[in-house]
Structures are given as C-alpha cells and as structure tokens.
C-alpha cells in the first residue's frame, strides 16, 4: 500500500481518482490548490503525487519544480494535449504526463511505474544512510533482514561453542569463506591461527601432504625434509576446509580420525601427532546426495553436520541485504580506489537490484569494484559503468526517460499510451486526441511496435 496525493482544483476528478486508487488499497490524500498541496505533501510525505497542470493559485509546472526539489515522484495531468508543455514537465522531473480525461487503466500503469521509482529512491536513500556505518561485522557481511539476522545468531552460537565442528552450505560465492573467518574471530580461538585450504584445488596426494605433512623420504623418496602440515599449523586455532564435498575418499578416514581422536600421522610416518584444532568445513555440494552415491563417508558427514548453516544465494535474499552489501563494498573499496564514486544513481541501483547474481556475493563485489574504477571522477555510479549483463537485467520496471526534443517526447508519450492500452490503437488514439489514421502514421514514423 502506498500514499498518493492528488492535487487538482476539480473535486469531481479528485473523488473519481481517489476511489480508483483506494480500490487498489492505496491511501489517498487530496488537495485543491497549489499551497494546500505543498502543505499536505510536507506533512504526509506521500509516495506519489498526481498533479494538475492548471491550478487556481499557481502553475502546476511551478509546483512540480518545488516538489522536485524535495525529491517527490510526480505524474502530471492536463486538459491540454500540448507537446511543448509535456516536454517541459518531463524535463522538470515528471515521471509521466497524462491528458484529461484520464483513462484509468493508463493512469494505473503510470502510477505503478512511478511507485516503483519512488520505492527505488527510498532504497537509494537507505543505501546512502548505510554508507559509513557498514563495517566488516556480521551485520554488513550477512545483511540486516530478519532471515539473515537469524543466521547471524547461529554464527554467534557456533563461535561460542568453539569445540563444535561447523558446516557451511551454499552456492559458490555466497560468503562461506568470510563466515568461516567470522566464526573463528568471534570464538575464544580468535587470536590463534586460521588456516584455509580448498579441497578441490589439489590432487589427493598433494592434499594429504598439505593437510597432514610428510616425513623425510616420503612421496616415493622425493621428500628431502620433514614437512609440517596445515592441521599441525592450525593447532589451537581453526582449520577451514573449503569444498569438503570434493575431499578424496582416501583422505576422509584421516580427517575423521582428527575429529574424533585429535591425532593423525604424517605421510610416511608412524608417530601419532596431536592437534587441538577446530574444523570449519564448507561445500557447495549436496552432501546427503554424496553420501547416497557413496562418494562421501556417512560417519564423517554426521560428524561434520552437528549444526549446519545454509547461506542463501543472493537472488533469494531481501533487497535490504543486497543494499547493505553494496554499501559495505563501497566503504571497503573507496579508500583503495582514489577518486571512485561513493554514490549509486537510481538507474544503476535499479539494475543492481534486478540482476539475478548467479555468482552471488563474489560477483557483486567484482561488479561494484569494476563500476567504481570505470566511474572514476564521476559523482555517482551510472548504468554505463556496469557490465552489459547487469545493465540488461533491468527490464522496464522503472522508467525515467527525459526526452531531448519534441519528437522524442511525442514518441515516448505515444509508446506509453499504446502500452497502457495493450496495443489497442483505437483506444490509444482516443486518449491522445488524434485520429486512428494519424496514430498509425506516427507508429510507422517512430518505428513503434
């Protein structure tokens, strides 16, 4: 539900439009003069203003300018189908320009687009407010939605239970590595080593040597010196095994032994080595399926999954989480990138919010860093600074196009009117105040479909 302010000196029109918007469960405020309208706007701060061009005490264009200064989202109406006035209104910031008598279906479509624009501006104000307050704590890392706050509480519980194995689940790029660091830093082991290894990046023999070390003469006699493994190095701290679902079957029993007995043997050795290490594991695979397919030991799975935490993909998260992550990334990268823009334009933010983010947080960070580099010297990040796949993800949910000529405003006005009437040329021509034949000619001239 949104709040919509109607400013028109004709009570019959405000009553008709008010009933129309109330049927859509919107709250309606009404004013019949410019001064009354401005006073109501400042008091109620509506999401959308529907403003008549001709008011008894002022020009609607002057009111539009004052509302635009206060970042209002405005649709203008007029009984005069004057293209020059429409150009001026849209240059002054009107989201749309409708001719009376207003077709309610057209008004509804225009209002929906304008309310999406209002929502976007509100989110951008929120983004600006989060800048400077976003740090590398659990809030900025995870987000601020209720669902992510619940995950933050689970992380805090795991951090306090520093002997419990942690299992982090989720797609690649969802932040599992940074969550692992967070669990370690917040735990009593925080001052001790945090050692990370990716199980998918090494062969079984190499990973065995990396994790558990080797004695002199191991590896077919090639090892000239004893090597201390990462499990030993992490003693007293935390060992983070990323992509544990790819751990070779020959190494799974050795890892289970570390978890259960806190001991292991170096490759080529016979002595038991003790290590008090807290294991944090992560995977993008479904370990239950891996167990069923006999690729992952069932006993190891149950030993790992005492308290699993699933990190959702970015596309499934609330918008406020995405905004928080954008703010945190700008704060983090700003000092490193010199004259990079510290703000995001409404149009760029719309595209960032519409994009599906298949690469999740990792991809978001890369896109923001690229945009800040591309936008050096600019006041804010613009759509042109974003990769094409992000720019193209926007669709037409939010429109704010300012025409530069009479021909352009006529084309835009006709295109929007046709769209509002589902392509029906007769109804569109009636609303535009022109003949159907003239509209068909204009459609050909402007290459409209």
One Martini backbone bead per residue (centre of mass of N, CA, C, O) as a GRO file, in nm:
protein
  449
    1UNK     BB    1   0.096   0.036   0.022
    2UNK     BB    2   0.024   0.370  -0.075
    3UNK     BB    3   0.078   0.721  -0.093
    4UNK     BB    4  -0.156   0.953  -0.251
    5UNK     BB    5  -0.142   1.270  -0.411
    6UNK     BB    6  -0.406   1.494  -0.498
    7UNK     BB    7  -0.380   1.775  -0.737
    8UNK     BB    8  -0.698   1.941  -0.775
    9UNK     BB    9  -0.966   2.174  -0.844
   10UNK     BB   10  -1.148   1.913  -0.903
   11UNK     BB   11  -1.351   1.719  -0.712
   12UNK     BB   12  -1.442   1.501  -0.916
   13UNK     BB   13  -1.158   1.401  -0.983
   14UNK     BB   14  -1.054   1.330  -0.699
   15UNK     BB   15  -1.281   1.127  -0.642
   16UNK     BB   16  -1.230   0.929  -0.874
   17UNK     BB   17  -0.927   0.876  -0.819
   18UNK     BB   18  -0.955   0.793  -0.526
   19UNK     BB   19  -1.126   0.538  -0.573
   20UNK     BB   20  -0.926   0.395  -0.755
   21UNK     BB   21  -0.689   0.375  -0.546
   22UNK     BB   22  -0.850   0.243  -0.310
   23UNK     BB   23  -0.903  -0.027  -0.463
   24UNK     BB   24  -0.571  -0.066  -0.440
   25UNK     BB   25  -0.502   0.010  -0.129
   26UNK     BB   26  -0.466   0.310  -0.116
   27UNK     BB   27  -0.366   0.609   0.012
   28UNK     BB   28  -0.552   0.923   0.019
   29UNK     BB   29  -0.474   1.253  -0.080
   30UNK     BB   30  -0.616   1.596  -0.079
   31UNK     BB   31  -0.594   1.879  -0.314
   32UNK     BB   32  -0.707   2.225  -0.453
   33UNK     BB   33  -0.410   2.347  -0.429
   34UNK     BB   34  -0.092   2.437  -0.415
   35UNK     BB   35  -0.054   2.505  -0.113
   36UNK     BB   36  -0.206   2.261  -0.006
   37UNK     BB   37  -0.030   2.048  -0.143
   38UNK     BB   38   0.242   2.126  -0.008
   39UNK     BB   39   0.145   2.085   0.283
   40UNK     BB   40   0.067   1.786   0.257
   41UNK     BB   41   0.338   1.682   0.164
   42UNK     BB   42   0.506   1.769   0.421
   43UNK     BB   43   0.331   1.596   0.617
   44UNK     BB   44   0.301   1.294   0.452
   45UNK     BB   45   0.495   1.194   0.240
   46UNK     BB   46   0.434   1.078  -0.034
   47UNK     BB   47   0.493   0.851  -0.297
   48UNK     BB   48   0.271   1.013  -0.474
   49UNK     BB   49   0.201   1.261  -0.734
   50UNK     BB   50  -0.101   1.406  -0.865
   51UNK     BB   51  -0.080   1.671  -1.110
   52UNK     BB   52  -0.206   1.963  -1.206
   53UNK     BB   53  -0.144   2.220  -1.425
   54UNK     BB   54  -0.417   2.379  -1.341
   55UNK     BB   55  -0.419   2.625  -1.094
   56UNK     BB   56  -0.548   2.891  -0.913
   57UNK     BB   57  -0.243   2.976  -0.759
   58UNK     BB   58  -0.076   2.800  -0.981
   59UNK     BB   59   0.154   2.644  -1.152
   60UNK     BB   60   0.229   2.319  -1.200
   61UNK     BB   61   0.530   2.364  -1.274
   62UNK     BB   62   0.606   2.508  -1.011
   63UNK     BB   63   0.526   2.277  -0.825
   64UNK     BB   64   0.710   2.068  -0.950
   65UNK     BB   65   0.976   2.208  -0.876
   66UNK     BB   66   0.930   2.193  -0.565
   67UNK     BB   67   0.896   1.885  -0.553
   68UNK     BB   68   1.167   1.808  -0.682
   69UNK     BB   69   1.343   1.929  -0.450
   70UNK     BB   70   1.190   1.690  -0.260
   71UNK     BB   71   1.184   1.413  -0.424
   72UNK     BB   72   0.939   1.378  -0.588
   73UNK     BB   73   0.679   1.180  -0.733
   74UNK     BB   74   0.542   1.271  -1.062
   75UNK     BB   75   0.219   1.318  -1.207
   76UNK     BB   76   0.082   1.468  -1.491
   77UNK     BB   77  -0.203   1.682  -1.567
   78UNK     BB   78  -0.414   1.765  -1.862
   79UNK     BB   79  -0.641   1.932  -2.090
   80UNK     BB   80  -0.376   1.978  -2.258
   81UNK     BB   81  -0.217   1.850  -2.561
   82UNK     BB   82   0.085   1.973  -2.504
   83UNK     BB   83   0.401   1.906  -2.598
   84UNK     BB   84   0.570   2.135  -2.471
   85UNK     BB   85   0.469   2.087  -2.182
   86UNK     BB   86   0.563   1.796  -2.160
   87UNK     BB   87   0.860   1.852  -2.190
   88UNK     BB   88   0.887   2.039  -1.944
   89UNK     BB   89   0.785   1.840  -1.730
   90UNK     BB   90   1.004   1.618  -1.781
   91UNK     BB   91   1.248   1.807  -1.731
   92UNK     BB   92   1.139   1.865  -1.424
   93UNK     BB   93   1.056   1.538  -1.335
   94UNK     BB   94   0.837   1.393  -1.459
   95UNK     BB   95   0.717   1.067  -1.509
   96UNK     BB   96   0.443   1.181  -1.635
   97UNK     BB   97   0.194   1.262  -1.907
   98UNK     BB   98  -0.150   1.338  -1.887
   99UNK     BB   99  -0.462   1.333  -2.054
  100UNK     BB  100  -0.756   1.473  -2.051
  101UNK     BB  101  -0.928   1.226  -1.999
  102UNK     BB  102  -0.840   0.981  -1.787
  103UNK     BB  103  -0.726   0.670  -1.822
  104UNK     BB  104  -0.722   0.442  -1.574
  105UNK     BB  105  -0.531   0.232  -1.692
  106UNK     BB  106  -0.306   0.432  -1.753
  107UNK     BB  107  -0.273   0.542  -1.467
  108UNK     BB  108  -0.205   0.274  -1.329
  109UNK     BB  109   0.055   0.219  -1.489
  110UNK     BB  110   0.198   0.485  -1.417
  111UNK     BB  111   0.186   0.446  -1.108
  112UNK     BB  112   0.347   0.186  -1.090
  113UNK     BB  113   0.610   0.304  -1.203
  114UNK     BB  114   0.636   0.540  -1.000
  115UNK     BB  115   0.642   0.365  -0.739
  116UNK     BB  116   0.900   0.220  -0.815
  117UNK     BB  117   1.066   0.477  -0.811
  118UNK     BB  118   1.013   0.550  -0.515
  119UNK     BB  119   1.134   0.293  -0.399
  120UNK     BB  120   1.416   0.339  -0.513
  121UNK     BB  121   1.478   0.603  -0.366
  122UNK     BB  122   1.450   0.488  -0.083
  123UNK     BB  123   1.679   0.278  -0.116
  124UNK     BB  124   1.900   0.490  -0.175
  125UNK     BB  125   1.880   0.631   0.096
  126UNK     BB  126   1.956   0.380   0.253
  127UNK     BB  127   2.231   0.341   0.127
  128UNK     BB  128   2.347   0.613   0.218
  129UNK     BB  129   2.303   0.553   0.526
  130UNK     BB  130   2.496   0.295   0.530
  131UNK     BB  131   2.716   0.462   0.473
  132UNK     BB  132   2.978   0.424   0.717
  133UNK     BB  133   2.829   0.177   0.889
  134UNK     BB  134   2.970  -0.032   0.721
  135UNK     BB  135   3.118  -0.330   0.825
  136UNK     BB  136   3.299  -0.635   0.919
  137UNK     BB  137   3.053  -0.744   1.036
  138UNK     BB  138   2.778  -0.942   1.047
  139UNK     BB  139   2.589  -0.736   0.919
  140UNK     BB  140   2.743  -0.656   0.650
  141UNK     BB  141   2.800  -0.949   0.556
  142UNK     BB  142   2.490  -1.061   0.563
  143UNK     BB  143   2.277  -0.856   0.686
  144UNK     BB  144   1.930  -0.718   0.797
  145UNK     BB  145   1.747  -0.932   0.782
  146UNK     BB  146   1.578  -1.159   0.961
  147UNK     BB  147   1.711  -1.411   0.831
  148UNK     BB  148   2.011  -1.309   0.872
  149UNK     BB  149   1.997  -1.269   1.177
  150UNK     BB  150   1.959  -1.565   1.240
  151UNK     BB  151   2.231  -1.652   1.126
  152UNK     BB  152   2.401  -1.474   1.315
  153UNK     BB  153   2.316  -1.629   1.570
  154UNK     BB  154   2.436  -1.901   1.485
  155UNK     BB  155   2.725  -1.800   1.466
  156UNK     BB  156   2.754  -1.714   1.763
  157UNK     BB  157   2.709  -1.997   1.879
  158UNK     BB  158   2.949  -2.133   1.734
  159UNK     BB  159   3.171  -1.953   1.848
  160UNK     BB  160   3.128  -2.038   2.149
  161UNK     BB  161   3.145  -2.342   2.030
  162UNK     BB  162   3.477  -2.423   1.978
  163UNK     BB  163   3.440  -2.759   1.943
  164UNK     BB  164   3.248  -2.729   1.714
  165UNK     BB  165   3.157  -2.825   1.418
  166UNK     BB  166   3.146  -2.656   1.103
  167UNK     BB  167   2.878  -2.621   0.850
  168UNK     BB  168   2.884  -2.482   0.522
  169UNK     BB  169   2.619  -2.388   0.305
  170UNK     BB  170   2.637  -2.325  -0.053
  171UNK     BB  171   2.693  -2.145  -0.296
  172UNK     BB  172   2.899  -1.999  -0.486
  173UNK     BB  173   2.968  -1.683  -0.330
  174UNK     BB  174   2.801  -1.661  -0.033
  175UNK     BB  175   3.035  -1.640   0.213
  176UNK     BB  176   3.176  -1.883   0.362
  177UNK     BB  177   3.464  -1.780   0.420
  178UNK     BB  178   3.381  -1.529   0.593
  179UNK     BB  179   3.223  -1.688   0.802
  180UNK     BB  180   3.456  -1.855   0.903
  181UNK     BB  181   3.617  -1.613   1.009
  182UNK     BB  182   3.400  -1.514   1.203
  183UNK     BB  183   3.389  -1.758   1.386
  184UNK     BB  184   3.683  -1.741   1.471
  185UNK     BB  185   3.702  -1.442   1.580
  186UNK     BB  186   3.452  -1.492   1.796
  187UNK     BB  187   3.628  -1.687   1.931
  188UNK     BB  188   3.860  -1.808   2.160
  189UNK     BB  189   4.053  -1.858   1.887
  190UNK     BB  190   4.107  -1.573   1.745
  191UNK     BB  191   4.436  -1.556   1.808
  192UNK     BB  192   4.466  -1.790   1.638
  193UNK     BB  193   4.490  -1.981   1.381
  194UNK     BB  194   4.385  -1.941   1.029
  195UNK     BB  195   4.327  -2.216   0.811
  196UNK     BB  196   4.328  -2.258   0.451
  197UNK     BB  197   4.162  -2.505   0.227
  198UNK     BB  198   4.118  -2.643  -0.100
  199UNK     BB  199   3.998  -2.955  -0.196
  200UNK     BB  200   3.972  -2.895  -0.524
  201UNK     BB  201   4.290  -2.793  -0.589
  202UNK     BB  202   4.394  -3.091  -0.518
  203UNK     BB  203   4.538  -3.364  -0.497
  204UNK     BB  204   4.546  -3.624  -0.290
  205UNK     BB  205   4.854  -3.619  -0.232
  206UNK     BB  206   4.884  -3.314  -0.186
  207UNK     BB  207   4.669  -3.288   0.039
  208UNK     BB  208   4.796  -3.477   0.238
  209UNK     BB  209   5.055  -3.308   0.273
  210UNK     BB  210   4.920  -3.039   0.350
  211UNK     BB  211   4.760  -3.139   0.602
  212UNK     BB  212   4.978  -3.374   0.738
  213UNK     BB  213   5.227  -3.408   0.606
  214UNK     BB  214   5.584  -3.515   0.604
  215UNK     BB  215   5.838  -3.726   0.576
  216UNK     BB  216   6.133  -3.819   0.524
  217UNK     BB  217   6.104  -4.001   0.213
  218UNK     BB  218   5.858  -3.939   0.101
  219UNK     BB  219   5.713  -3.952  -0.199
  220UNK     BB  220   5.914  -4.172  -0.319
  221UNK     BB  221   6.178  -4.011  -0.190
  222UNK     BB  222   6.146  -3.687  -0.249
  223UNK     BB  223   6.152  -3.617   0.048
  224UNK     BB  224   6.402  -3.434   0.225
  225UNK     BB  225   6.189  -3.316   0.428
  226UNK     BB  226   6.011  -3.225   0.674
  227UNK     BB  227   5.652  -3.164   0.694
  228UNK     BB  228   5.424  -2.933   0.800
  229UNK     BB  229   5.100  -2.931   0.845
  230UNK     BB  230   4.798  -2.760   0.868
  231UNK     BB  231   4.693  -2.896   1.122
  232UNK     BB  232   4.939  -2.819   1.294
  233UNK     BB  233   4.933  -2.511   1.246
  234UNK     BB  234   4.622  -2.498   1.369
  235UNK     BB  235   4.689  -2.530   1.650
  236UNK     BB  236   4.431  -2.383   1.853
  237UNK     BB  237   4.258  -2.333   1.606
  238UNK     BB  238   4.153  -2.306   1.262
  239UNK     BB  239   4.014  -2.524   1.006
  240UNK     BB  240   3.951  -2.454   0.660
  241UNK     BB  241   3.737  -2.657   0.450
  242UNK     BB  242   3.697  -2.619   0.131
  243UNK     BB  243   3.519  -2.821  -0.049
  244UNK     BB  244   3.461  -3.110   0.104
  245UNK     BB  245   3.303  -3.270  -0.123
  246UNK     BB  246   3.608  -3.315  -0.271
  247UNK     BB  247   3.715  -3.518  -0.086
  248UNK     BB  248   3.899  -3.772  -0.080
  249UNK     BB  249   3.842  -4.096   0.020
  250UNK     BB  250   4.136  -4.142   0.148
  251UNK     BB  251   4.101  -3.879   0.356
  252UNK     BB  252   3.847  -3.916   0.533
  253UNK     BB  253   3.958  -4.097   0.769
  254UNK     BB  254   4.173  -3.892   0.869
  255UNK     BB  255   3.974  -3.668   0.943
  256UNK     BB  256   3.804  -3.831   1.142
  257UNK     BB  257   4.039  -3.875   1.339
  258UNK     BB  258   4.079  -3.580   1.414
  259UNK     BB  259   3.792  -3.538   1.529
  260UNK     BB  260   3.799  -3.784   1.742
  261UNK     BB  261   4.136  -3.796   1.835
  262UNK     BB  262   4.336  -3.556   1.772
  263UNK     BB  263   4.488  -3.732   1.539
  264UNK     BB  264   4.790  -3.816   1.339
  265UNK     BB  265   4.972  -3.894   1.036
  266UNK     BB  266   5.225  -3.864   0.860
  267UNK     BB  267   5.353  -3.897   0.569
  268UNK     BB  268   5.556  -4.177   0.630
  269UNK     BB  269   5.454  -4.224   0.923
  270UNK     BB  270   5.412  -4.346   1.287
  271UNK     BB  271   5.351  -4.106   1.445
  272UNK     BB  272   5.165  -3.937   1.672
  273UNK     BB  273   4.973  -3.641   1.616
  274UNK     BB  274   4.877  -3.361   1.788
  275UNK     BB  275   4.550  -3.171   1.751
  276UNK     BB  276   4.384  -2.868   1.850
  277UNK     BB  277   4.121  -2.845   1.628
  278UNK     BB  278   3.899  -2.645   1.447
  279UNK     BB  279   3.639  -2.733   1.231
  280UNK     BB  280   3.573  -2.578   0.909
  281UNK     BB  281   3.320  -2.637   0.671
  282UNK     BB  282   3.263  -2.640   0.305
  283UNK     BB  283   2.985  -2.643   0.055
  284UNK     BB  284   2.811  -2.679  -0.274
  285UNK     BB  285   2.717  -2.951  -0.201
  286UNK     BB  286   2.521  -3.242  -0.162
  287UNK     BB  287   2.593  -3.456   0.090
  288UNK     BB  288   2.362  -3.656   0.082
  289UNK     BB  289   2.412  -3.742  -0.211
  290UNK     BB  290   2.707  -3.830  -0.164
  291UNK     BB  291   2.637  -4.055   0.033
  292UNK     BB  292   2.443  -4.218  -0.152
  293UNK     BB  293   2.691  -4.238  -0.377
  294UNK     BB  294   2.962  -4.311  -0.215
  295UNK     BB  295   3.154  -4.027  -0.185
  296UNK     BB  296   3.065  -4.004   0.125
  297UNK     BB  297   3.095  -4.033   0.446
  298UNK     BB  298   2.864  -4.079   0.687
  299UNK     BB  299   3.028  -4.032   0.952
  300UNK     BB  300   3.147  -3.761   0.861
  301UNK     BB  301   2.888  -3.610   0.813
  302UNK     BB  302   2.778  -3.629   1.109
  303UNK     BB  303   3.030  -3.487   1.232
  304UNK     BB  304   2.983  -3.213   1.075
  305UNK     BB  305   2.642  -3.185   1.112
  306UNK     BB  306   2.559  -3.050   1.387
  307UNK     BB  307   2.555  -2.720   1.271
  308UNK     BB  308   2.422  -2.617   1.008
  309UNK     BB  309   2.477  -2.359   0.752
  310UNK     BB  310   2.268  -2.179   0.528
  311UNK     BB  311   2.348  -1.992   0.244
  312UNK     BB  312   2.193  -1.787   0.051
  313UNK     BB  313   2.130  -1.667  -0.231
  314UNK     BB  314   2.110  -1.352  -0.352
  315UNK     BB  315   1.830  -1.387  -0.507
  316UNK     BB  316   1.686  -1.477  -0.210
  317UNK     BB  317   1.727  -1.201  -0.098
  318UNK     BB  318   1.689  -0.917   0.042
  319UNK     BB  319   1.726  -0.594  -0.049
  320UNK     BB  320   1.867  -0.491   0.213
  321UNK     BB  321   2.107  -0.682   0.182
  322UNK     BB  322   2.215  -0.579  -0.086
  323UNK     BB  323   2.257  -0.287   0.008
  324UNK     BB  324   2.454  -0.354   0.236
  325UNK     BB  325   2.671  -0.480   0.048
  326UNK     BB  326   2.720  -0.232  -0.123
  327UNK     BB  327   2.806  -0.042   0.104
  328UNK     BB  328   3.044  -0.215   0.211
  329UNK     BB  329   3.204  -0.217  -0.056
  330UNK     BB  330   3.244   0.088  -0.087
  331UNK     BB  331   3.385   0.131   0.184
  332UNK     BB  332   3.624  -0.066   0.128
  333UNK     BB  333   3.720   0.051  -0.168
  334UNK     BB  334   3.745   0.360  -0.166
  335UNK     BB  335   4.042   0.404  -0.044
  336UNK     BB  336   4.177   0.235  -0.294
  337UNK     BB  337   4.031   0.418  -0.555
  338UNK     BB  338   4.006   0.714  -0.488
  339UNK     BB  339   3.796   0.877  -0.734
  340UNK     BB  340   3.559   0.718  -0.662
  341UNK     BB  341   3.244   0.662  -0.640
  342UNK     BB  342   3.003   0.687  -0.347
  343UNK     BB  343   2.759   0.657  -0.541
  344UNK     BB  344   2.423   0.560  -0.654
  345UNK     BB  345   2.218   0.552  -0.892
  346UNK     BB  346   1.901   0.477  -0.956
  347UNK     BB  347   1.952   0.322  -1.223
  348UNK     BB  348   2.178   0.137  -1.112
  349UNK     BB  349   2.023   0.017  -0.872
  350UNK     BB  350   1.802  -0.119  -1.033
  351UNK     BB  351   1.994  -0.323  -1.175
  352UNK     BB  352   2.115  -0.453  -0.920
  353UNK     BB  353   1.826  -0.554  -0.815
  354UNK     BB  354   1.749  -0.728  -1.083
  355UNK     BB  355   1.973  -0.905  -1.064
  356UNK     BB  356   2.061  -1.254  -1.005
  357UNK     BB  357   2.346  -1.343  -0.914
  358UNK     BB  358   2.514  -1.623  -0.981
  359UNK     BB  359   2.792  -1.528  -0.810
  360UNK     BB  360   2.710  -1.352  -0.595
  361UNK     BB  361   2.911  -1.183  -0.385
  362UNK     BB  362   3.155  -1.201  -0.570
  363UNK     BB  363   3.019  -1.060  -0.810
  364UNK     BB  364   2.935  -0.799  -0.674
  365UNK     BB  365   3.215  -0.700  -0.603
  366UNK     BB  366   3.323  -0.690  -0.895
  367UNK     BB  367   3.112  -0.489  -1.005
  368UNK     BB  368   3.169  -0.254  -0.811
  369UNK     BB  369   3.468  -0.223  -0.871
  370UNK     BB  370   3.437  -0.166  -1.171
  371UNK     BB  371   3.249   0.083  -1.143
  372UNK     BB  372   3.452   0.257  -0.978
  373UNK     BB  373   3.667   0.262  -1.198
  374UNK     BB  374   3.491   0.365  -1.441
  375UNK     BB  375   3.384   0.624  -1.242
  376UNK     BB  376   3.612   0.802  -1.232
  377UNK     BB  377   3.507   1.139  -1.141
  378UNK     BB  378   3.235   1.067  -1.061
  379UNK     BB  379   2.960   1.104  -0.847
  380UNK     BB  380   2.831   0.834  -0.976
  381UNK     BB  381   2.695   0.542  -1.041
  382UNK     BB  382   2.630   0.414  -1.360
  383UNK     BB  383   2.512   0.208  -1.598
  384UNK     BB  384   2.775   0.235  -1.781
  385UNK     BB  385   2.958   0.096  -1.541
  386UNK     BB  386   2.820  -0.161  -1.613
  387UNK     BB  387   2.767  -0.453  -1.710
  388UNK     BB  388   2.566  -0.576  -1.953
  389UNK     BB  389   2.416  -0.796  -1.781
  390UNK     BB  390   2.314  -0.582  -1.576
  391UNK     BB  391   2.180  -0.372  -1.756
  392UNK     BB  392   1.977  -0.592  -1.898
  393UNK     BB  393   1.809  -0.670  -1.618
  394UNK     BB  394   1.587  -0.445  -1.572
  395UNK     BB  395   1.389  -0.359  -1.771
  396UNK     BB  396   1.051  -0.182  -1.712
  397UNK     BB  397   0.992  -0.110  -1.406
  398UNK     BB  398   1.170   0.158  -1.451
  399UNK     BB  399   1.088   0.489  -1.556
  400UNK     BB  400   1.327   0.762  -1.673
  401UNK     BB  401   1.272   0.966  -1.944
  402UNK     BB  402   1.440   1.242  -2.101
  403UNK     BB  403   1.362   1.434  -2.338
  404UNK     BB  404   1.519   1.642  -2.615
  405UNK     BB  405   1.246   1.653  -2.787
  406UNK     BB  406   0.946   1.664  -2.940
  407UNK     BB  407   0.968   1.390  -3.079
  408UNK     BB  408   1.042   1.224  -2.830
  409UNK     BB  409   0.795   1.287  -2.650
  410UNK     BB  410   0.591   1.175  -2.850
  411UNK     BB  411   0.697   0.889  -2.862
  412UNK     BB  412   0.682   0.821  -2.561
  413UNK     BB  413   0.381   0.886  -2.522
  414UNK     BB  414   0.276   0.680  -2.729
  415UNK     BB  415   0.407   0.424  -2.618
  416UNK     BB  416   0.268   0.434  -2.336
  417UNK     BB  417  -0.022   0.437  -2.436
  418UNK     BB  418  -0.017   0.171  -2.589
  419UNK     BB  419   0.065  -0.004  -2.348
  420UNK     BB  420  -0.182   0.066  -2.163
  421UNK     BB  421  -0.376  -0.058  -2.417
  422UNK     BB  422  -0.244  -0.320  -2.540
  423UNK     BB  423  -0.226  -0.190  -2.851
  424UNK     BB  424  -0.481  -0.020  -2.880
  425UNK     BB  425  -0.538   0.220  -3.120
  426UNK     BB  426  -0.813   0.342  -3.066
  427UNK     BB  427  -0.778   0.413  -2.763
  428UNK     BB  428  -0.514   0.570  -2.792
  429UNK     BB  429  -0.618   0.789  -2.987
  430UNK     BB  430  -0.837   0.899  -2.799
  431UNK     BB  431  -0.643   0.991  -2.573
  432UNK     BB  432  -0.454   1.168  -2.771
  433UNK     BB  433  -0.647   1.327  -2.984
  434UNK     BB  434  -0.646   1.135  -3.240
  435UNK     BB  435  -0.638   0.967  -3.510
  436UNK     BB  436  -0.587   0.654  -3.619
  437UNK     BB  437  -0.425   0.729  -3.873
  438UNK     BB  438  -0.218   0.908  -3.731
  439UNK     BB  439  -0.108   0.691  -3.542
  440UNK     BB  440  -0.010   0.494  -3.760
  441UNK     BB  441   0.193   0.692  -3.882
  442UNK     BB  442   0.360   0.733  -3.621
  443UNK     BB  443   0.441   0.441  -3.583
  444UNK     BB  444   0.610   0.436  -3.844
  445UNK     BB  445   0.795   0.681  -3.791
  446UNK     BB  446   0.889   0.551  -3.490
  447UNK     BB  447   0.898   0.240  -3.485
  448UNK     BB  448   0.655   0.107  -3.357
  449UNK     BB  449   0.496  -0.197  -3.187
   0.00000   0.00000   0.00000
